[in-house]
Protein backbone atom coordinates (compact mmCIF):
# COMPACT_ATOMS: atom_id res chain seq x y z
CA UNK A 1 0.00 0.00 0.00
CA UNK A 2 1.36 3.38 -1.00
CA UNK A 3 1.91 6.12 1.49
CA UNK A 4 -0.31 9.14 0.66
CA UNK A 5 0.29 12.48 2.23
CA UNK A 6 -2.50 15.00 2.20
CA UNK A 7 -1.80 18.68 2.31
CA UNK A 8 -4.71 19.72 4.53
CA UNK A 9 -4.13 23.41 3.84
CA UNK A 10 -4.39 22.85 0.08
CA UNK A 11 -7.46 20.63 0.50
CA UNK A 12 -9.13 23.30 2.62
CA UNK A 13 -8.39 25.94 -0.06
CA UNK A 14 -9.82 23.76 -2.84
CA UNK A 15 -12.99 22.95 -0.87
CA UNK A 16 -13.40 26.58 0.17
CA UNK A 17 -13.02 27.79 -3.44
CA UNK A 18 -15.60 25.24 -4.60
CA UNK A 19 -18.07 26.39 -1.93
CA UNK A 20 -17.50 30.04 -2.87
CA UNK A 21 -18.02 29.19 -6.56
CA UNK A 22 -21.25 27.34 -5.72
CA UNK A 23 -22.50 30.24 -3.61
CA UNK A 24 -21.51 32.67 -6.36
CA UNK A 25 -23.36 30.58 -8.97
CA UNK A 26 -26.38 30.34 -6.68
CA UNK A 27 -26.26 34.11 -6.22
CA UNK A 28 -26.15 34.61 -9.98
CA UNK A 29 -29.11 32.24 -10.41
CA UNK A 30 -31.09 34.13 -7.78
CA UNK A 31 -30.21 37.50 -9.34
CA UNK A 32 -31.12 36.26 -12.82
CA UNK A 33 -34.43 34.90 -11.53
CA UNK A 34 -35.14 38.25 -9.89
CA UNK A 35 -34.37 40.09 -13.13
CA UNK A 36 -36.70 37.81 -15.07
CA UNK A 37 -39.41 38.48 -12.50
CA UNK A 38 -38.86 42.23 -12.75
CA UNK A 39 -39.01 42.07 -16.56
CA UNK A 40 -42.29 40.14 -16.38
CA UNK A 41 -43.70 42.70 -13.95
CA UNK A 42 -42.57 45.53 -16.23
CA UNK A 43 -44.35 43.89 -19.17
CA UNK A 44 -47.52 43.51 -17.09
CA UNK A 45 -47.31 47.14 -15.94
CA UNK A 46 -46.85 48.32 -19.53
CA UNK A 47 -49.90 46.30 -20.60
CA UNK A 48 -51.96 47.68 -17.70
CA UNK A 49 -50.80 51.23 -18.45
CA UNK A 50 -51.77 50.89 -22.13
CA UNK A 51 -55.21 49.64 -21.06
CA UNK A 52 -55.59 52.52 -18.60
CA UNK A 53 -54.55 55.12 -21.18
CA UNK A 54 -57.21 53.78 -23.55
CA UNK A 55 -59.77 54.48 -20.83
CA UNK A 56 -58.58 58.04 -20.15
CA UNK A 57 -59.10 60.81 -22.62
CA UNK A 58 -57.69 64.29 -22.85
CA UNK A 59 -58.07 66.62 -19.86
CA UNK A 60 -61.13 68.84 -19.71
CA UNK A 61 -62.35 71.61 -17.44
CA UNK A 62 -65.26 71.17 -15.07
CA UNK A 63 -68.15 73.27 -16.41
CA UNK A 64 -69.10 74.31 -12.88
CA UNK A 65 -65.86 75.04 -11.02
CA UNK A 66 -63.20 75.08 -13.77
CA UNK A 67 -61.04 72.34 -12.25
CA UNK A 68 -58.93 70.23 -14.60
CA UNK A 69 -60.50 66.77 -14.87
CA UNK A 70 -60.16 63.58 -16.89
CA UNK A 71 -63.06 61.38 -17.85
CA UNK A 72 -62.38 57.74 -17.09
CA UNK A 73 -64.51 54.88 -18.37
CA UNK A 74 -65.47 52.79 -15.35
CA UNK A 75 -66.12 49.05 -15.36
CA UNK A 76 -69.81 49.73 -15.86
CA UNK A 77 -68.98 51.51 -19.13
CA UNK A 78 -69.95 54.96 -17.85
CA UNK A 79 -67.58 57.91 -17.89
CA UNK A 80 -66.76 59.62 -14.60
CA UNK A 81 -64.68 62.77 -13.95
CA UNK A 82 -61.43 62.36 -11.99
CA UNK A 83 -58.92 64.93 -10.72
CA UNK A 84 -55.11 64.85 -10.89
CA UNK A 85 -55.14 63.45 -7.36
CA UNK A 86 -57.11 60.43 -8.59
CA UNK A 87 -60.30 61.46 -6.81
CA UNK A 88 -63.71 61.28 -8.38
CA UNK A 89 -64.46 64.95 -9.02
CA UNK A 90 -68.01 64.52 -7.75
CA UNK A 91 -66.40 64.10 -4.30
CA UNK A 92 -64.60 67.46 -4.35
CA UNK A 93 -66.53 69.68 -6.76
CA UNK A 94 -68.42 72.44 -4.94
CA UNK A 95 -71.19 72.16 -7.57
CA UNK A 96 -71.44 68.36 -7.74
CA UNK A 97 -75.19 68.43 -7.03
CA UNK A 98 -75.70 70.33 -10.31
CA UNK A 99 -74.55 67.25 -12.25
CA UNK A 100 -76.53 64.57 -10.44
CA UNK A 101 -79.19 62.90 -12.55
CA UNK A 102 -82.69 64.16 -11.87
CA UNK A 103 -81.41 67.35 -10.24
CA UNK A 104 -81.15 70.19 -12.72
C-alpha positions as CSV (number, residue, x, y, z in Angstrom):
1,X,0.0,0.0,0.0
2,X,1.4,3.4,-1.0
3,X,1.9,6.1,1.5
4,X,-0.3,9.1,0.7
5,X,0.3,12.5,2.2
6,X,-2.5,15.0,2.2
7,X,-1.8,18.7,2.3
8,X,-4.7,19.7,4.5
9,X,-4.1,23.4,3.8
10,X,-4.4,22.9,0.1
11,X,-7.5,20.6,0.5
12,X,-9.1,23.3,2.6
13,X,-8.4,25.9,-0.1
14,X,-9.8,23.8,-2.8
15,X,-13.0,23.0,-0.9
16,X,-13.4,26.6,0.2
17,X,-13.0,27.8,-3.4
18,X,-15.6,25.2,-4.6
19,X,-18.1,26.4,-1.9
20,X,-17.5,30.0,-2.9
21,X,-18.0,29.2,-6.6
22,X,-21.2,27.3,-5.7
23,X,-22.5,30.2,-3.6
24,X,-21.5,32.7,-6.4
25,X,-23.4,30.6,-9.0
26,X,-26.4,30.3,-6.7
27,X,-26.3,34.1,-6.2
28,X,-26.2,34.6,-10.0
29,X,-29.1,32.2,-10.4
30,X,-31.1,34.1,-7.8
31,X,-30.2,37.5,-9.3
32,X,-31.1,36.3,-12.8
33,X,-34.4,34.9,-11.5
34,X,-35.1,38.3,-9.9
35,X,-34.4,40.1,-13.1
36,X,-36.7,37.8,-15.1
37,X,-39.4,38.5,-12.5
38,X,-38.9,42.2,-12.7
39,X,-39.0,42.1,-16.6
40,X,-42.3,40.1,-16.4
41,X,-43.7,42.7,-14.0
42,X,-42.6,45.5,-16.2
43,X,-44.3,43.9,-19.2
44,X,-47.5,43.5,-17.1
45,X,-47.3,47.1,-15.9
46,X,-46.9,48.3,-19.5
47,X,-49.9,46.3,-20.6
48,X,-52.0,47.7,-17.7
49,X,-50.8,51.2,-18.5
50,X,-51.8,50.9,-22.1
51,X,-55.2,49.6,-21.1
52,X,-55.6,52.5,-18.6
53,X,-54.5,55.1,-21.2
54,X,-57.2,53.8,-23.6
55,X,-59.8,54.5,-20.8
56,X,-58.6,58.0,-20.2
57,X,-59.1,60.8,-22.6
58,X,-57.7,64.3,-22.9
59,X,-58.1,66.6,-19.9
60,X,-61.1,68.8,-19.7
61,X,-62.4,71.6,-17.4
62,X,-65.3,71.2,-15.1
63,X,-68.1,73.3,-16.4
64,X,-69.1,74.3,-12.9
65,X,-65.9,75.0,-11.0
66,X,-63.2,75.1,-13.8
67,X,-61.0,72.3,-12.2
68,X,-58.9,70.2,-14.6
69,X,-60.5,66.8,-14.9
70,X,-60.2,63.6,-16.9
71,X,-63.1,61.4,-17.9
72,X,-62.4,57.7,-17.1
73,X,-64.5,54.9,-18.4
74,X,-65.5,52.8,-15.4
75,X,-66.1,49.1,-15.4
76,X,-69.8,49.7,-15.9
77,X,-69.0,51.5,-19.1
78,X,-70.0,55.0,-17.8
79,X,-67.6,57.9,-17.9
80,X,-66.8,59.6,-14.6
81,X,-64.7,62.8,-13.9
82,X,-61.4,62.4,-12.0
83,X,-58.9,64.9,-10.7
84,X,-55.1,64.8,-10.9
85,X,-55.1,63.5,-7.4
86,X,-57.1,60.4,-8.6
87,X,-60.3,61.5,-6.8
88,X,-63.7,61.3,-8.4
89,X,-64.5,65.0,-9.0
90,X,-68.0,64.5,-7.7
91,X,-66.4,64.1,-4.3
92,X,-64.6,67.5,-4.4
93,X,-66.5,69.7,-6.8
94,X,-68.4,72.4,-4.9
95,X,-71.2,72.2,-7.6
96,X,-71.4,68.4,-7.7
97,X,-75.2,68.4,-7.0
98,X,-75.7,70.3,-10.3
99,X,-74.6,67.3,-12.3
100,X,-76.5,64.6,-10.4
101,X,-79.2,62.9,-12.6
102,X,-82.7,64.2,-11.9
103,X,-81.4,67.3,-10.2
104,X,-81.1,70.2,-12.7
